[in-house]
Amino acid sequence: MAYQPFTEQTVVDHVRALGLIEEGGIAQCEEIGDGNLNLVFRIRQGEQRLIVKQALPYAKVVGESWPLTLERAWIEQLALRQFAEVVPRFVPNVLGSDRTLAYTILEDLSDYEIVRTGYLEGKTYPELARHVGEFLGETLFATSDYAAGPIEKKRKEREYYNPELCDITEKLIFTDPYKDAESNNIEAALRPDVERLWHDKALKVEVAKLKVGFVTKHDALLHGDLHTGSIFATTQETKIIDPEFAFYGPFGFDVGQIIAHLTLSTFHDPLKRFERFTDVLTVWETFEKTFRHNFTNAVEPFDTEGYVDDLLQTIFADTVGYAGCELIRRAIGLAGVADLETLPETTRLERKRDALALGTALIKERHEVDSIDGLVTLLSGVRV
């Protein structure tokens, strides 16, 4: 069957033909996707509930002038299945997939909330930070050379060849914010601040180093786009979704991404600053503890005493730098976040300036910030 985007009727017919909903029943279907790259349908029939996510061959946020490979849908379901082998409690169940039609069928998580939306409403998820730290510590170790060995890891890595989406990340995070690129979204009043950033040669050198790490390091399987909009949660449970940007990259990238977004959430709700920065602390400490524990089973020769200490120091520096890049990108690049964009104009501009200043400090000082306590002190020093 050739690729065609689903409609509400054709997607119901398709899942019924697959036997995932019963023949003859009345199915309710609604398109619920508000993302930039996909169609998302929720289908309900009696007690049966499921989600169908289908990739589009272009970016919705731009239009058909920005074509995208459909292969990302296959990579996404591969990543969800691989994560499920390690931490099934933290990812949704995959019920089906098709490479040609570029879809994944998932369990419906209607009983969960998108974390970013919950944060904007002032909600709290007490287990979220610990769960995210565990997810990162378990999956990043399990998919690395240290667990699988270099030969097996290289075999697995070939399944996640994802150059088109990696190119999007490379441009939107490491390249476009540092020049007058068409993709940027810069408010007029912020322009002088941004132009100062563009003329900061020392900053641009450090960003180039971080980009080189993103491009050349193949440490472990990354989610690739881990933020509060790609996590569903309740007060007790957490589910990581949407790993269509998954690829083998540097350990610190996903960790830095989520730390950046926890920080961004404080810009919208200053009353939650202590709670969010405690979450930053918990994410890193749980990740480190989990990763270090798993490293006791590292394959030779990586089980050398003391090696993991140096490794974690490198991961931490990368984490700090990648968090800084994400803060800058979300302030002035394509695809801003509601944490900033829903603020009143005067406050929004102030917070975006804060994001630029803080991101710059994290990038430049990432090797001087040598502990999670030091990072939290730096993050929490932003005025509100």
N, C-alpha and C positions, 0 to 999 in steps of 0.2 A: 504494500500500500504506500503510495507516494505521500510525502508530507503535505498536510493541510492544517491550518490553525483550527482548533475545535471551536464550535459554538456550543451554547448551553444544550441544544438538542443533540448534536452529534456526539458530544462527550458522554451523555447519558446512554445513547445507543451503543457506544463503544464499550463502556464498562459493563453494560448488561450482556453484551456478546461475550465478554471475558468471564461471565459468571460471578462477578463481584457484587451485583445486586440481582434480585430475583426477577424472573420474567413476569410480566403482567401487572406488576405493582405500579403505583403512581410515585414517580421520583420527583423530588424538589431539587432544582439545581440553580445556583447563583454564581456569577463571576465575582470573586472577592479580591482579586489581585489589585494592588495599588503600587506594585513595584515597577521597575524600569525595563525589565528584560523578559517578562513572562506573562502568560495567562494562568490564572489560578481559579479553579472551580471547586465549590463545595457541593457535594451530592448527598442527599438524604432520602432514604426510603425505609419507612418503618424504623426498625432499630439499627439499620445499616447506615453508616456514615463514613465518608471517605473524601479525600482531597485529591484532585488531579492538577498537577503543575506541568504546563507545557511551555517549552522555550519558544520564543519568537525569533525570527531570523534577522532582527534588528533591535536597536535600543529604543524602547517606547519614549524615553525622555527626550530623544533627539528626532526619531523618525526613521524612515527607510533609508535615509542618506547615510546612516551608520550601521552597516551590515554586521551581523554577528554569527559565528558558527553555532549550529544546532548541537554540535558534539558536546557542548557544556552540560546538557541535560544528562547525557550518559555518564559523564564524569561526576556529576552531582550524586546520582544514585549509587555509583561505585563507592564514593566517599562515605555516604550514609551507611552503606552495608559494611564497609571496612571499620568505620567507627563503632558500629553495632557489635562487631566481633570483640571489641575491647571494652566498651562501656555502653551496653544496650540501654541502660536506664536513662541515658542522656540524649538520645536521638529518637525521632519518630520511626515507627515500623514502616518499611517499604513493602507495599502490597503488590507492586507490579511496575514494569518499565518497558519502554520500547525505544530502540535506538533511532529508527527511521522517523517515527512520529514525534520523537524528542519529548517524551513525557515521563513523569514518575507519578505513581499512585501511592498515596501515603495515608496513614491513619489520620483521622480528623482530630485536631487539637483544640476544638472549640471550648473545652473546659479550661484552657490555659489562656494567658494574656501575653501579648507582645510586650516585652519588658519596657521598651522605650515609651510606649503608650501608657503603661502603668506608672512609670516614673513621672510623666507629665501630669498625671492625675494625683500625684502625691502618694502612690502606693509603695509598699515595702515588700521585698522578697527575702526573707531571713536566710534562706539556704543558698541563694543564687551564687554568691561569691565563692563559697566553698565548692559548690558543684562545678562551676566553671574552672576553678583551679584544678579539681580532680580530672575533669575532662581533658584539660591541656596536659597535665602531668602524665596521664595514662596514654593518650593517643600520640603525643609527640614522642614519647619514649618508644612505644610499641611499633611505630612505623619508621624508626631510625636504624642506622647501621648498628647501634649498640644492642638492640634487641634481636633484629632479624639476621644480622651479619651483612656485610657489603654486597655479596652476590645476590642474595634473595631480595634485598632492598632495591638494588638496581633493576631487577626483573619487574618488581612491583611498580617502580617509578615510571616505567614506560607506559603504563596504563593511564597515567595522569598527564599526558602531554597536552598542555592547555595554553598554547602561545597567544591566542587572541585575547583571552581574558587576562592573562598576565600582562599583556601589552597595555590593556586598559588601566590596570593598577599602576604599572610603571609610569604611565603618562600622568594620570590623575593625582597620584600621590607624590611622585618624585621629580616630575619634570614641569608640568604646566603651571603649578602655583608659583614657580620661581621665574616666570617670564610673562609677558603680556600675551597669553594664549587665548584663543577664541573660546575655549571651553570654560574659562574661569567665570565666576559669578561675583564680581566685585562691586560693592555699593560705592556710589560716587564719593561719599564722605569718608570712605575708608581708603580711597586711592592713595593719598600721601603716605599712609602707613605701609601699604603694600609696596609702593615704589621704593621705600627705604629697605624693605626686605629684599627686593630684587637687586639692590646695590650692595647687599651684605655678602662680600666675596667669601669671607670665612664660613658663613652659614652654608653657602652653595657648595663649597668644597666638602663639608661634612655630609650634606644631603647626597652628594654624588657618591661618597663612600657607602652610605646606607643603601643607595640604589644598587651599587655593585654587589653588595651582600645579598640583596633581594634577588638579583639576577643569577648569581653564581653559586650561592649556597644551596645545597639540596639535602638539608639536615633530616627533614621528616615531612610527612603529609600534613599540610596546613588546611584549615578551613578556608582561609584566604580572604574572608570578608566578615570577620567576627565582630559584631557590634550589638548594641542593645535592641536593634530592630531585627536581628536574626536569632533571637532567643525567645522562646515561649516559657512561661513559668507560672506556677502557683506559689502559695506560701511554702509548699513542701517539695515541689518537684520542678525540674528544669529540663527543657528540651532544646538542643541546638539544631537549627534548621538552615537551609539554603547554602550548602557548600559548593555552589556551582563554580566558584573561583578556586576550587581545591587544586593544589599542585604541591610538589616537593620543594620546600624553600627553607628559609632560616628559622630556627626555633623561636626567636624572639618576636617574630612578626605578629602572630595571632595574639600573643600575650600583650604586646604593646597596643594593638588595636583596641582590645576590650578595656584596658586601663585608660586609654584616651577617651573612650565613650562614657565610662563611669565619671570621668572628670567633666566632660561636657554636660552631663546631667546636673552637675552642681551649679552650672551657670544659669540654668532655668529655675532651679529650686535651691537657693542658698541655705534654707533651713535644713536641708538634707546633707550638708557638706560633711559633717562628722561621720554620718552613716556611710556615705559614698566613699570617703577616703579610708574608712575602716574596711570597706569592701575591697578597695585597691590593695590594702595590706593583706587581706585574707586571700585574694586571688593569687598574689605572688607567693605568699608563704605556703599555701596549699599546693600550688604547682611545684615549688621547690621541694617540699617534703615528699610529695608523690613521686616526682622524677628521681630524687635521690634514693628513695626506697627501691624503686624499680631498677636502679642502676646496680644494685647488689647482684642482679642477675645478668649483667652485661656480658656479652661474649668477649672472648680474647681478641686482641690484647687490651681492650678498652677497660677491663676490670682492674687496671693498675691503680694502686692506692694513691689517692690524692688527685687523680685526673679529673674526677667529677667536680671538684672544687673550682678548678680553673675553667672548666666548661660552663658551669653555672654563672661564673663571673662574666664570661663573654656573653652568655645569653641575656644576662641582666642589662649589660650596656646596650645591647641591640634592642632590648625591650624598651628602654628609656628613649632611645633615638627614634624608633618606629612610632612610639606614642606621640612624640613631638611632631613628626611628619603628618600624622593623622589629624592632630589638632589644627595645624595650618591648612591642610587640605579642606577640612570641613568648614573652615571660616571663609575661604575665598575661592574654593574650587567647585567643580561641578558636583551636584548631588549634596546640597547642604542638609543639615539635620534639624528636626523640629525643636530640639533643645535650644537652638539659637534662633531659628527663623520665626518662631512664634512669639518671641519677645517684643515688647514695644520698641519703637525705633531707637530712641536714645539709649536704652539699656542694651539693645541688640548690638549697636555699634561698639559700646564699651566692652561687652563680652567678647566680640570678635577681635577687638584690639588685645584683650587679655589672652585669647587663644593664640594669636600671632606671637605675642611676647613670650608666653609660656612654652609654646612649641619651639621657638628659637632657642630658649634656654635649655630645654631638654636635649635638643640635638647637639648643641655646642658643648654642653657640660656632661654628656652621658658617661664619660669615663671618670669624671670626678664624683658623680653621684654613685657611691659604692655600696649603698644599702637601701633596702626598701623603706626604712624609716627616713632616710635622707630624701628619697623620692617623694614620699608623702608630705614631708616638710616643704619641699619645693612646690608641689602641686597646691597645697593648702595656703601658700603665701599669696595667692592671687586675690586682689581686692574684690569685694562684692558689694 
